[in-house]
């Protein structure tokens, strides 16, 4: 069980919107996958997200999925882990809600700070430029 603090930048250069929430991570399929179940309130609305992460022994990369109650798509990303920096890096495409029928390239990093803390950063490619749009700091509940 974890708590988290979110910063989300809705416009470049604008101050971030902030919120707090909780997450529960569960090991599935004899430890082959980790399910993350996330709850938050953002912009006055209840938020619920669900992620599934695992390592694919055939393709030799991590795979992550994401779905939430703000959309109707399931996003898929693939990634790597750098043990020197303790950082996972995932890349994928998401549907662009501002331009239906198009995709936005995304990159997510998850840096392990300690057994009790990690930080996720989210980047989107817009107008040929990658911009950070979200940062979430997670702390294990004791």
ABEGO torsion letter per residue (X at the ends): XBBBBBBBBABBGBBBBBBBBBBBBBBBGGGABBBBBBBBBBGGBBBBBBBBBBBBAAAGBBBBBBBBAABABBBBBBBBBBAAAGBBBBBBBBBBAABBGBBBBBBBBBBBABAABBBBBBBBBBGGBBBBABBBBBBBBX
